[in-house]
Amino acid sequence: MDRAEALGLLGVVLHPGARLATAEHVAVELVVTALAQVLSERPKGKAMILLEHTAGQGSAMGATFEQIAAMLNGVRSKKRLGVCLDTCHLLAAGYDLCSEDGYAATFERFEALIGFDRLKVFHANDSKKALGSRVDRHAHIGDGCVGVELFRRLLHDPRFAGRPLLIETEKSPQKGPTIAVDPLDVRNLETLRRLRSQ
């Protein structure tokens, strides 16, 4: 958070963590306490904490909108808290983004429980695993179980205009440090640009 503040960034995206053997409600309270502490120790800060929705692998927290809402609503100071939605994670967690009805139902539920004002960024990733698999394995845009139609819908949905989409897809094998643009990133970005223009 301090580095994000120093760099003037919007915020830090983080997964809420895993509950292991802890009961879900206790794990939610632990996250709430930690969020409140981080924010209270930086009262003049502007950088946000953006909770990322997870695929629900193992005992990972944050795989349901209800869990994310409980975490956000438990913190008294809400103005520096937001959400990052990952398209791969949503599908893996059981949110049907692929059909038109499923897309509508997913975001209707998100709006009711969390609110679009809290949605600050998307991670745009296809998924190697199917709906409800609870497995977090990213694929290139259009090469997985999400498919291109979801990304077309997102890019043309006026509710999400201006929201950044960040890709976290597989990179090309490289030896040693480099500043060259990865051709796989170019491929994914070109796919998204093409879908935006259609």
C-alpha positions in Angstrom: 0.0 0.0 0.0 2.8 2.4 0.8 4.5 1.7 -2.6 1.2 2.2 -4.4 0.7 5.5 -2.6 4.3 6.6 -3.4 3.7 5.7 -7.1 0.3 7.4 -7.2 -1.4 4.2 -8.2 -5.2 3.5 -7.9 -4.5 0.7 -5.5 -3.4 -2.8 -4.8 -5.3 -5.9 -6.0 -5.2 -8.8 -3.6 -6.8 -12.1 -2.9 -8.5 -12.3 0.5 -6.5 -15.4 1.5 -7.4 -19.0 2.5 -9.4 -20.0 5.6 -7.7 -23.4 5.9 -9.6 -25.1 8.8 -11.1 -21.9 10.1 -14.9 -21.4 9.9 -16.0 -19.1 7.0 -17.5 -16.4 9.3 -14.3 -16.3 11.4 -12.1 -16.0 8.3 -14.3 -13.1 7.0 -13.8 -11.4 10.3 -10.1 -11.8 10.1 -10.0 -10.2 6.7 -12.2 -7.4 7.9 -9.9 -6.7 10.8 -6.8 -6.8 8.6 -8.4 -4.4 6.0 -9.5 -2.0 8.7 -6.0 -2.0 10.3 -4.2 -1.3 7.0 -6.5 1.6 6.2 -6.5 3.1 9.7 -2.7 3.1 9.7 -2.8 5.2 6.5 -5.5 7.7 7.2 -4.4 10.3 4.7 -3.7 7.7 1.9 -5.6 7.6 -1.4 -4.5 4.2 -2.7 -7.3 1.6 -2.6 -7.4 -2.0 -1.6 -9.2 -4.0 -4.4 -10.3 -7.4 -3.3 -10.1 -9.9 -6.2 -12.8 -12.4 -6.6 -11.2 -15.9 -6.5 -11.9 -19.2 -8.2 -12.6 -20.9 -4.9 -9.7 -23.4 -5.2 -9.1 -25.3 -1.9 -10.2 -23.1 1.0 -9.6 -19.8 -0.8 -11.9 -17.0 0.4 -13.7 -14.6 -1.9 -15.2 -17.0 -4.4 -18.7 -15.8 -3.8 -20.1 -12.3 -4.1 -21.6 -12.9 -0.6 -18.1 -13.4 0.9 -16.7 -10.3 -0.8 -19.7 -8.2 0.2 -19.3 -9.3 3.9 -15.6 -8.4 3.8 -16.3 -4.9 2.3 -19.3 -4.2 4.5 -17.5 -5.1 7.7 -15.1 -2.3 7.3 -16.3 1.1 8.6 -14.3 3.2 6.2 -15.4 2.0 2.7 -14.2 4.7 0.4 -10.8 3.1 -0.2 -12.1 -0.4 -0.8 -13.1 -1.8 -4.1 -13.3 -5.0 -6.2 -11.4 -6.6 -9.1 -13.3 -9.2 -11.0 -11.3 -11.9 -12.9 -13.3 -13.5 -15.8 -11.5 -16.9 -15.3 -12.1 -16.9 -11.6 -15.8 -16.0 -12.0 -16.4 -18.9 -14.4 -14.4 -21.4 -12.3 -16.3 -20.3 -9.2 -19.6 -21.2 -10.9 -20.8 -17.9 -12.4 -22.1 -18.6 -15.9 -20.7 -15.7 -17.9 -20.9 -17.5 -21.2 -24.7 -17.4 -21.8 -26.6 -14.2 -22.2 -28.9 -15.1 -19.3 -26.0 -16.2 -17.1 -24.1 -12.9 -17.9 -27.2 -10.9 -17.0 -27.8 -12.9 -13.8 -24.2 -12.7 -12.7 -24.0 -8.9 -12.9 -27.5 -8.4 -11.5 -26.4 -10.3 -8.4 -23.1 -8.4 -8.2 -24.9 -5.1 -8.4 -27.4 -6.1 -5.7 -24.7 -7.4 -3.3 -21.7 -5.2 -3.9 -22.5 -2.5 -6.5 -20.9 -1.4 -9.7 -19.5 1.7 -8.0 -17.1 -0.7 -6.1 -16.0 -2.4 -9.3 -12.7 -0.8 -10.3 -10.9 -3.2 -12.6 -11.2 -6.5 -14.5 -8.6 -9.2 -15.0 -9.4 -10.4 -18.5 -8.4 -14.0 -18.7 -9.9 -17.0 -20.4 -10.1 -20.3 -18.4 -8.6 -23.7 -19.1 -11.2 -25.2 -16.8 -15.0 -25.4 -17.1 -17.8 -23.6 -15.3 -17.8 -24.5 -11.6 -14.4 -26.3 -11.7 -13.0 -24.1 -8.9 -9.6 -24.4 -10.6 -7.6 -21.2 -11.4 -5.9 -21.8 -14.7 -5.8 -18.9 -17.1 -5.9 -19.3 -20.9 -5.4 -16.9 -23.8 -8.4 -14.9 -24.8 -10.7 -17.1 -26.9 -8.8 -20.3 -26.3 -10.6 -21.5 -23.2 -14.0 -22.2 -21.7 -15.0 -18.6 -21.4 -14.7 -17.9 -25.1 -14.7 -14.6 -27.0 -18.4 -13.7 -26.6 -18.0 -12.9 -22.9 -15.2 -10.4 -23.7 -17.3 -8.9 -26.5 -20.2 -8.4 -24.0 -17.9 -6.8 -21.4 -16.2 -4.5 -23.9 -19.6 -3.2 -25.1 -21.4 -3.1 -21.8 -21.9 0.6 -21.0 -21.9 -0.1 -17.2 -18.2 -1.0 -17.5 -17.0 1.8 -19.8 -13.7 3.2 -18.6 -12.9 0.2 -16.4 -9.4 -1.1 -17.0 -9.0 -4.7 -18.3 -5.7 -6.3 -17.3 -4.5 -9.5 -18.9 -2.7 -12.2 -16.9 -2.3 -14.8 -19.6 0.7 -17.1 -20.2 3.9 -15.5 -21.4 6.4 -16.7 -24.0 9.4 -18.6 -22.7 12.3 -16.3 -22.2 15.9 -16.6 -21.0 17.0 -13.8 -18.7 15.5 -10.4 -18.1 14.0 -8.5 -21.1 12.1 -5.4 -21.8 10.8 -6.7 -25.1 7.0 -6.8 -25.7 5.8 -10.4 -25.3 4.2 -11.6 -28.6 1.6 -13.5 -26.6 0.5 -10.3 -24.8 0.3 -8.6 -28.2 -1.9 -11.5 -29.5 -4.3 -11.2 -26.5 -4.5 -7.4 -26.7 -5.2 -7.5 -30.5 -8.0 -10.0 -29.8 -9.6 -7.6 -27.3 -9.2 -4.7 -29.6 -10.8 -6.6 -32.4 -13.7 -7.5 -30.2 -14.1 -3.9 -29.0 -14.4 -2.7 -32.6 -17.0 -5.3 -33.6 
